[in-house]
Amino acid sequence: MTRVGVVGAGLMGTIHARLLASEVPGARLVAVADPDRAAAERLEAPATYEDGFELIAADDVDAVVVASPVFTHEPFVLACIAAGKPVLCEKPLTATPEAAWRIVEAERAGGSHLVSVGFMRRFDPGYVELKARLDAGAIGRPLLVHCAHRNPFVHAFFDSAMIITDSAVHEADILRWLLGEEISSVDVRCPRASARAREGLQDPQLILLQMASGVLADVEAFVSAGYGYDIRCEIVGEDGTLALPVDVSTGFEQRFAAAYGHELRAWIAGEAVAGAADGFAAAAVCAAGVESLRSGGEVPVRIG
Ligand SMILES: NC(=O)c1ccc[n+]([C@@H]2O[C@H](COP(=O)([O-])OP(=O)(O)OC[C@H]3O[C@@H](n4cnc5c(N)ncnc54)[C@H](O)[C@@H]3O)[C@@H](O)[C@H]2O)c1
């Protein structure tokens, strides 16, 4: 039985803690940490902490889920590596590629695979089927991918760069995973902003991702879409097309409910989940995207 502690008792920490408490064979929720102790206590784990580092150090915690804000991810993940404990860190692994690279290096220096990243779309049944059919040759050689990432609304702290680093980071990962290759450059183009977007927020954005093989992907990232949470993906190949079923829901919690459970079960079972190098690659793509948003034009992705 793996005794799991969850750091961060907000939206994602609650989803993970509830799943760990009841729907993940081989796992037991033993502790939750949050500076907001009342939030931690609501999750009804046997132990609660205000300090995430204390949870990571606790003798009765074997593995850790980090679901706190992104600025806390690097120190918590490094503490897990130092303690030799497996960690599933929510996306994005870090806010910058430099910080993600420090994690890659720390994990390598420790000599064991400990870091997983919560790119849960890899476990969404729709994406899994898309990849299986693509890999089986159903549409021949892929040429183009059209993606849309639409949120009904976002919180006031969301800025234009976060549309890339916090939302479209999911597409950066899923495109690498679906196509099995790296993204080589990013070009962000912006239409006029929606009247629904908060003052100053450049929303929507059209993010063009050039894959290393020559496949071109476009991502419409639109976080003030109003009508619902709507994730689309169509791959155009030489012999046909493949697409996710259209599934408009109220939010990511509903749309990816199955994926969060599959991801945790895979992590506990020691199966492949996105790792630190994937977190670094996605952060590098996002950094290029933010640079393109600010300066205009195509920006190469700097990996390594
Ligand atoms: N995979 C997904 O679909 C998905 C969806 C939403 C958010 N996320 C990611 O999950 C993470 C958390 O997002 P959220 O929406 O749950 O945020 P949230 O604001 O709902 O919750 C964050 C929680 O972390 C706590 N916290 C703040 N500082 C802390 C610290 N130093 N130690 C421990 N806890 C601390 C806060 O008190 C809060 O309870 C982010 O990285 C976010 O990008 C992933």
The ligand as a MOL file (V3000), in Angstrom:
LIG
                    3D

  0  0  0     0  0            999 V3000
M  V30 BEGIN CTAB
M  V30 COUNTS 44 48 0 0 0
M  V30 BEGIN ATOM
M  V30 1 N -4.4860 19.1560 -14.6880 0
M  V30 2 C -5.4660 20.0330 -14.7210 0
M  V30 3 O -6.4510 19.8710 -15.4290 0
M  V30 4 C -5.4090 21.2390 -13.8380 0
M  V30 5 C -6.5550 22.0330 -13.6780 0
M  V30 6 C -6.4710 23.1300 -12.8120 0
M  V30 7 C -5.2970 23.4300 -12.1690 0
M  V30 8 N -4.2080 22.6350 -12.3800 0 CHG=1
M  V30 9 C -2.9430 22.9250 -11.7150 0
M  V30 10 O -3.0360 22.4970 -10.3550 0
M  V30 11 C -2.2850 23.3580 -9.5190 0
M  V30 12 C -3.2110 23.9240 -8.4520 0
M  V30 13 O -4.2670 24.5900 -9.1010 0
M  V30 14 P -5.7160 24.7390 -8.4100 0
M  V30 15 O -6.6300 25.1460 -9.4900 0
M  V30 16 O -6.0320 23.5390 -7.5800 0 CHG=-1
M  V30 17 O -5.4560 26.0040 -7.4690 0
M  V30 18 P -6.3010 26.4590 -6.1910 0
M  V30 19 O -6.0280 27.9120 -6.0500 0
M  V30 20 O -7.7020 25.9780 -6.2760 0
M  V30 21 O -5.6040 25.6690 -4.9950 0
M  V30 22 C -4.2770 25.8700 -4.6110 0
M  V30 23 C -4.1640 25.4950 -3.1340 0
M  V30 24 O -2.7830 25.5190 -2.8120 0
M  V30 25 C -2.6770 26.1410 -1.5320 0
M  V30 26 N -1.3160 26.6490 -1.3560 0
M  V30 27 C -0.8330 27.8820 -1.6340 0
M  V30 28 N 0.4670 27.9450 -1.2960 0
M  V30 29 C 0.7920 26.7210 -0.7820 0
M  V30 30 C 1.9710 26.1800 -0.2390 0
M  V30 31 N 3.1050 26.8940 -0.1690 0
M  V30 32 N 1.9400 24.8960 0.1870 0
M  V30 33 C 0.8220 24.1530 0.1050 0
M  V30 34 N -0.3350 24.6210 -0.3960 0
M  V30 35 C -0.3350 25.8910 -0.8380 0
M  V30 36 C -3.7510 27.1990 -1.5010 0
M  V30 37 O -4.0640 27.5890 -0.1620 0
M  V30 38 C -4.8850 26.4900 -2.2080 0
M  V30 39 O -5.6890 25.7750 -1.2810 0
M  V30 40 C -1.6640 24.4190 -10.4480 0
M  V30 41 O -0.3920 24.0070 -10.8220 0
M  V30 42 C -2.5980 24.3980 -11.6510 0
M  V30 43 O -1.9840 24.8180 -12.8630 0
M  V30 44 C -4.2540 21.5510 -13.1710 0
M  V30 END ATOM
M  V30 BEGIN BOND
M  V30 1 1 1 2
M  V30 2 2 2 3
M  V30 3 1 2 4
M  V30 4 1 4 5
M  V30 5 2 4 44
M  V30 6 2 5 6
M  V30 7 1 6 7
M  V30 8 2 7 8
M  V30 9 1 8 9
M  V30 10 1 8 44
M  V30 11 1 9 10
M  V30 12 1 9 42
M  V30 13 1 10 11
M  V30 14 1 11 12
M  V30 15 1 11 40
M  V30 16 1 12 13
M  V30 17 1 13 14
M  V30 18 2 14 15
M  V30 19 1 14 16
M  V30 20 1 14 17
M  V30 21 1 17 18
M  V30 22 2 18 19
M  V30 23 1 18 20
M  V30 24 1 18 21
M  V30 25 1 21 22
M  V30 26 1 22 23
M  V30 27 1 23 24
M  V30 28 1 23 38
M  V30 29 1 24 25
M  V30 30 1 25 26
M  V30 31 1 25 36
M  V30 32 1 26 27
M  V30 33 1 26 35
M  V30 34 2 27 28
M  V30 35 1 28 29
M  V30 36 1 29 30
M  V30 37 2 29 35
M  V30 38 1 30 31
M  V30 39 2 30 32
M  V30 40 1 32 33
M  V30 41 2 33 34
M  V30 42 1 34 35
M  V30 43 1 36 37
M  V30 44 1 36 38
M  V30 45 1 38 39
M  V30 46 1 40 41
M  V30 47 1 40 42
M  V30 48 1 42 43
M  V30 END BOND
M  V30 END CTAB
M  END
